[in-house]
């Protein structure tokens, strides 16, 4: 006859070994999954960084393009013309739309920098005084939009970017 207590002890031993091997297997799987997740996160981070770099390059190309330089001059002429005549006849003209379109470039750049999609310091290093000079050129138009058209929020990100750039440039001058 077979003694079931011996069989039971053997089965208990086998069961304990199986549980132990199962725990080792689970720990191994968790470590492997963690390595896969880390590798995936590195790929995602690299992709995000590459996308951010592409956005910055695209922005810099736009802001340094010859046609944008001409627009910078055009905006200065428009603001000078209409601010001298108390903005009479400005609303809904092609000049009005030109000013808003020009400001929108900086507004979007400011938004991307403010939200962290683009590093503000990169824009400040590359575009530097261009940002602050263009803000100064647009200031009278922005004031007009805010006062007379009751658009208090208009170009708020552009204003923020110009202010941050001014601080950045002042700090940079101190270190030179």
Secondary structure as GFF3:
##gff-version 3
##sequence-region A 1 176
A	DSSP	alpha_helix	4	64	.	.	.	ID=ss1
A	DSSP	alpha_helix	66	84	.	.	.	ID=ss2
A	DSSP	alpha_helix	94	114	.	.	.	ID=ss3
A	DSSP	alpha_helix	120	127	.	.	.	ID=ss4
A	DSSP	alpha_helix	129	148	.	.	.	ID=ss5
A	DSSP	alpha_helix	156	175	.	.	.	ID=ss6
###
